Amino acid sequence: MGQSIEAFCNHYPNAEEFEIHSFEPSSNHFDIVKPLNRIAGEYRSKVKGIEIHNKAIWIHDGTIDFHDAGTESSSILYRTGMINNPNVIKREVECVDISNWIKNNFSKEDHIVLKLDIEGAEYDVIPKLCEDGAFDYIDRFYCEIHGSKIEKNYDQSMYLLKEVEKRGKSIYFWSAESYGEKGDLLYDDYVLEREYIKWHTRDVSRSYMAGDMDDASDITEEILAAVINTMVENKIWKAKIKGTRYILDLSSGQTLVCVNTAGTRALGHRPTALDWII
């Protein structure tokens, strides 16, 4: 906790000229609140001020359910990964309309750097920022786009980039190591596609290839079809996924086949090719 504060103070140009406002709705004292307050205390003298707001960033003021896992993955959104997780506690927390908060507390003459890592809520918050004209106040915008982690497809994520671009702004990829430097990575279609490949690689590897499977029959045709359909839906036309004893290799326009020690078995025709190699 507090990595954003630490990164901003250490890397952003003229950080000493800024005041920092950090929004954290969690009430988990040991894992979240205490480390965040410690970092804020350490760096408060390096900037004009640091204020911690115990609220969730959202599209209206009031209260909202917050699923607190005591980690950075806590969210106002209830995701599949939270099901049957005994560490996730649902709490009602205060929330703030970040668009109105920016416009009510600052002017267009202020230099505002906004960084969002709100675990999927960006799909609601960013359109609201656009509609309300809040980007007229924002000079630099960093955001972590969560994509398939919250079951949003490529087109839904590209929509966020395009809406921000219509307002004359860009979305920058946040990294604690390069925050504010000239080498900041700009989100575009190429970067977003790489992110989707990474997410799908992780998901498929965790779900289907973590174990030491004896033969390719351990992977059902239904699983293969689900993987292919997900890739196609998100316009991921090429990816290589390595497992313990398997390599999943996709390329456009070929026949879906399953290769194992017993030979090659055609599974049907798909928009992509799939070869299992043992």
C-alpha positions as CSV (number, residue, x, y, z in Angstrom):
1,M,0.0,0.0,0.0
2,G,1.1,3.5,-0.8
3,Q,3.2,2.6,-3.8
4,S,1.6,5.4,-5.8
5,I,2.5,8.0,-3.3
6,E,6.0,6.7,-3.1
7,A,6.4,6.5,-6.8
8,F,5.0,10.0,-7.4
9,C,7.3,11.6,-4.8
10,N,10.4,9.8,-6.2
11,H,9.8,10.1,-9.9
12,Y,7.4,12.8,-10.9
13,P,9.0,16.0,-12.1
14,N,8.7,18.9,-9.5
15,A,6.8,16.6,-7.2
16,E,7.5,19.0,-4.4
17,E,5.1,21.5,-6.0
18,F,2.1,19.1,-5.7
19,E,-0.4,18.2,-3.0
20,I,-1.5,14.5,-3.0
21,H,-5.0,13.2,-2.4
22,S,-5.2,9.4,-2.0
23,F,-8.6,7.6,-2.0
24,E,-8.7,4.2,-0.1
25,P,-12.0,2.8,1.1
26,S,-10.7,-0.2,2.9
27,S,-10.9,-0.4,6.7
28,N,-8.4,-3.2,7.0
29,H,-6.1,-1.6,9.4
30,F,-3.1,-4.1,9.4
31,D,-2.9,-4.8,5.7
32,I,-4.1,-1.5,4.1
33,V,-4.6,1.5,6.4
34,K,-1.5,1.2,8.5
35,P,1.0,0.8,5.6
36,L,-0.7,3.6,3.7
37,N,-0.5,6.0,6.6
38,R,3.1,5.0,7.2
39,I,4.1,5.9,3.6
40,A,2.1,9.1,3.7
41,G,3.9,10.1,6.9
42,E,7.3,9.3,5.4
43,Y,6.7,11.4,2.2
44,R,4.5,14.2,3.5
45,S,7.5,16.6,3.9
46,K,8.5,16.0,0.3
47,V,5.3,17.6,-1.2
48,K,2.9,20.4,-0.3
49,G,0.7,17.9,1.5
50,I,-0.8,14.4,1.5
51,E,-4.4,13.7,2.5
52,I,-5.9,10.3,2.7
53,H,-9.6,10.0,2.0
54,N,-11.3,6.9,3.3
55,K,-13.7,6.7,0.4
56,A,-14.2,4.8,-2.9
57,I,-13.9,6.6,-6.2
58,W,-17.2,6.2,-8.0
59,I,-19.7,8.1,-10.2
60,H,-21.9,9.5,-7.4
61,D,-21.6,10.7,-3.8
62,G,-23.1,8.5,-1.0
63,T,-22.4,4.9,-0.1
64,I,-21.7,1.7,-2.0
65,D,-20.9,-1.9,-1.2
66,F,-17.1,-2.6,-1.1
67,H,-15.7,-6.1,-1.3
68,D,-12.6,-5.9,1.0
69,A,-10.1,-8.7,0.6
70,G,-7.4,-6.9,2.5
71,T,-5.4,-6.6,-0.7
72,E,-5.0,-4.3,-3.7
73,S,-7.5,-6.4,-5.5
74,S,-10.4,-5.2,-3.2
75,S,-13.1,-3.6,-5.3
76,I,-16.6,-2.2,-5.4
77,L,-17.2,-4.8,-8.1
78,Y,-17.9,-8.4,-7.0
79,R,-15.8,-10.5,-9.4
80,T,-15.6,-14.2,-10.1
81,G,-12.4,-14.6,-8.2
82,M,-14.0,-13.4,-5.0
83,I,-16.6,-16.3,-4.9
84,N,-15.9,-18.6,-2.0
85,N,-13.0,-16.5,-0.8
86,P,-13.4,-16.4,3.0
87,N,-11.1,-13.3,3.1
88,V,-13.5,-11.1,1.2
89,I,-15.7,-9.0,3.5
90,K,-18.6,-6.9,2.0
91,R,-18.8,-3.5,3.7
92,E,-20.8,-0.4,3.0
93,V,-18.4,2.5,2.5
94,E,-18.5,6.1,1.5
95,C,-18.0,6.9,-2.2
96,V,-17.3,10.1,-4.0
97,D,-18.2,11.3,-7.5
98,I,-14.6,11.9,-8.6
99,S,-15.7,14.1,-11.5
100,N,-17.5,16.6,-9.3
101,W,-14.8,16.4,-6.6
102,I,-12.2,17.5,-9.1
103,K,-14.3,20.3,-10.5
104,N,-15.4,21.5,-7.1
105,N,-11.9,21.5,-5.5
106,F,-9.7,22.7,-8.4
107,S,-9.5,25.0,-11.3
108,K,-8.5,24.5,-14.9
109,E,-5.3,26.5,-14.1
110,D,-4.2,23.9,-11.6
111,H,-1.9,21.1,-12.9
112,I,-3.7,17.9,-12.1
113,V,-2.3,14.4,-12.4
114,L,-4.9,11.7,-12.0
115,K,-4.0,8.1,-11.4
116,L,-6.7,5.4,-11.2
117,D,-6.3,1.8,-10.2
118,I,-9.8,1.0,-9.1
119,E,-10.1,-2.6,-10.0
120,G,-12.6,-2.4,-12.9
121,A,-14.6,0.6,-11.8
122,E,-12.8,2.6,-14.5
123,Y,-15.4,1.3,-17.0
124,D,-17.9,3.5,-15.2
125,V,-15.7,6.2,-13.9
126,I,-13.9,7.2,-17.2
127,P,-17.1,7.7,-19.2
128,K,-18.4,9.9,-16.4
129,L,-15.2,11.9,-16.3
130,C,-15.7,12.4,-20.1
131,E,-19.4,13.4,-19.9
132,D,-18.8,15.8,-17.1
133,G,-16.0,17.7,-18.7
134,A,-13.6,16.7,-16.0
135,F,-10.8,16.0,-18.5
136,D,-10.7,19.8,-19.1
137,Y,-9.1,19.9,-15.6
138,I,-6.7,16.9,-16.0
139,D,-3.2,17.4,-17.4
140,R,-1.9,13.8,-17.1
141,F,-4.0,10.7,-16.8
142,Y,-2.6,7.3,-15.6
143,C,-4.9,4.3,-15.3
144,E,-4.7,0.5,-15.0
145,I,-7.2,-1.0,-17.3
146,H,-8.3,-4.4,-16.0
147,G,-9.9,-5.9,-19.1
148,S,-10.5,-9.6,-19.0
149,K,-9.8,-9.7,-15.3
150,I,-13.3,-8.3,-14.8
151,E,-14.7,-9.9,-18.0
152,K,-14.5,-6.9,-20.2
153,N,-13.5,-7.6,-23.8
154,Y,-11.1,-5.8,-26.1
155,D,-13.7,-3.5,-27.7
156,Q,-15.0,-2.4,-24.3
157,S,-11.5,-1.5,-23.3
158,M,-10.7,0.3,-26.6
159,Y,-13.9,2.4,-26.0
160,L,-12.3,3.9,-22.9
161,L,-9.1,4.9,-24.9
162,K,-11.2,6.4,-27.7
163,E,-13.5,8.4,-25.4
164,V,-10.5,9.9,-23.6
165,E,-8.8,10.7,-26.9
166,K,-11.9,12.6,-28.0
167,R,-11.3,14.9,-25.1
168,G,-7.8,15.6,-26.3
169,K,-6.1,13.4,-23.6
170,S,-4.4,10.1,-23.4
171,I,-4.3,7.2,-21.0
172,Y,-0.8,6.3,-19.7
173,F,0.2,3.0,-18.4
174,W,1.1,3.3,-14.7
175,S,4.4,1.9,-13.5
176,A,5.9,2.6,-10.1
177,E,9.3,2.4,-11.6
178,S,8.8,5.0,-14.4
179,Y,5.9,7.2,-13.1
180,G,6.1,10.6,-14.7
181,E,9.2,10.0,-16.7
182,K,9.6,10.7,-20.5
183,G,9.4,6.9,-21.1
184,D,5.8,6.7,-19.8
185,L,4.0,4.0,-21.9
186,L,0.9,5.2,-23.7
187,Y,-2.1,2.9,-23.9
188,D,-2.9,2.2,-27.6
189,D,-4.3,-0.8,-29.5
190,Y,-1.0,-2.5,-29.6
191,V,-0.4,-2.2,-25.8
192,L,-3.9,-3.2,-25.1
193,E,-3.6,-6.3,-27.3
194,R,-0.5,-7.3,-25.4
195,E,-2.3,-6.9,-22.1
196,Y,-5.1,-9.2,-23.3
197,I,-2.6,-11.8,-24.4
198,K,-1.0,-11.6,-21.0
199,W,-4.3,-11.9,-19.1
200,H,-5.4,-14.9,-21.2
201,T,-2.0,-16.5,-20.9
202,R,-2.2,-16.2,-17.1
203,D,-5.8,-17.4,-16.9
204,V,-5.4,-20.4,-19.2
205,S,-2.1,-21.4,-17.6
206,R,-3.6,-21.3,-14.1
207,S,-6.8,-23.1,-15.1
208,Y,-5.7,-25.8,-17.5
209,M,-1.9,-26.2,-17.6
210,A,-0.6,-25.9,-14.0
211,G,-0.6,-29.7,-13.5
212,D,1.5,-32.4,-15.0
213,M,-1.0,-33.9,-17.4
214,D,-0.2,-37.4,-18.7
215,D,-1.7,-36.9,-22.2
216,A,-3.6,-34.4,-24.2
217,S,-6.9,-36.2,-23.5
218,D,-6.8,-34.5,-20.1
219,I,-7.7,-31.3,-21.9
220,T,-11.3,-31.6,-23.2
221,E,-12.5,-30.3,-26.6
222,E,-14.9,-28.0,-24.7
223,I,-11.9,-26.4,-22.9
224,L,-10.1,-25.8,-26.2
225,A,-13.2,-24.3,-27.7
226,A,-13.6,-22.0,-24.8
227,V,-10.1,-20.8,-25.0
228,I,-10.3,-20.2,-28.8
229,N,-13.7,-18.4,-28.5
230,T,-12.3,-16.1,-25.8
231,M,-9.3,-15.2,-28.0
232,V,-11.4,-14.6,-31.0
233,E,-13.9,-12.4,-29.0
234,N,-11.1,-10.2,-27.9
235,K,-9.4,-10.1,-31.3
236,I,-6.3,-11.9,-30.1
237,W,-5.1,-13.5,-33.3
238,K,-1.8,-14.8,-32.1
239,A,-0.5,-16.0,-28.8
240,K,1.8,-18.6,-27.3
241,I,1.0,-20.1,-23.9
242,K,3.5,-22.5,-22.2
243,G,2.4,-25.0,-19.6
244,T,4.2,-27.7,-17.7
245,R,4.2,-30.1,-20.7
246,Y,2.2,-28.3,-23.3
247,I,2.5,-25.3,-25.6
248,L,-0.6,-23.6,-26.9
249,D,0.2,-21.9,-30.2
250,L,-2.4,-19.8,-32.0
251,S,-2.1,-18.3,-35.5
252,S,-4.7,-17.1,-37.9
253,G,-6.6,-19.0,-40.6
254,Q,-5.6,-22.6,-39.9
255,T,-7.3,-25.7,-38.7
256,L,-7.6,-26.5,-35.0
257,V,-5.7,-29.7,-34.3
258,C,-4.5,-31.6,-31.2
259,V,-1.0,-33.1,-31.4
260,N,0.1,-35.7,-28.8
261,T,2.4,-38.7,-28.7
262,A,-0.4,-40.8,-30.3
263,G,-0.5,-38.6,-33.4
264,T,-2.6,-35.7,-34.6
265,R,-6.3,-35.5,-34.2
266,A,-8.3,-32.8,-35.9
267,L,-10.8,-31.1,-33.6
268,G,-12.6,-29.1,-36.3
269,H,-12.3,-25.7,-38.0
270,R,-11.9,-22.5,-36.1
271,P,-10.7,-19.0,-37.0
272,T,-7.4,-19.9,-35.4
273,A,-5.0,-22.8,-35.2
274,L,-4.3,-24.7,-32.0
275,D,-1.4,-27.2,-31.7
276,W,-0.7,-29.1,-28.5
277,I,2.8,-30.4,-28.4
278,I,4.1,-32.8,-25.8
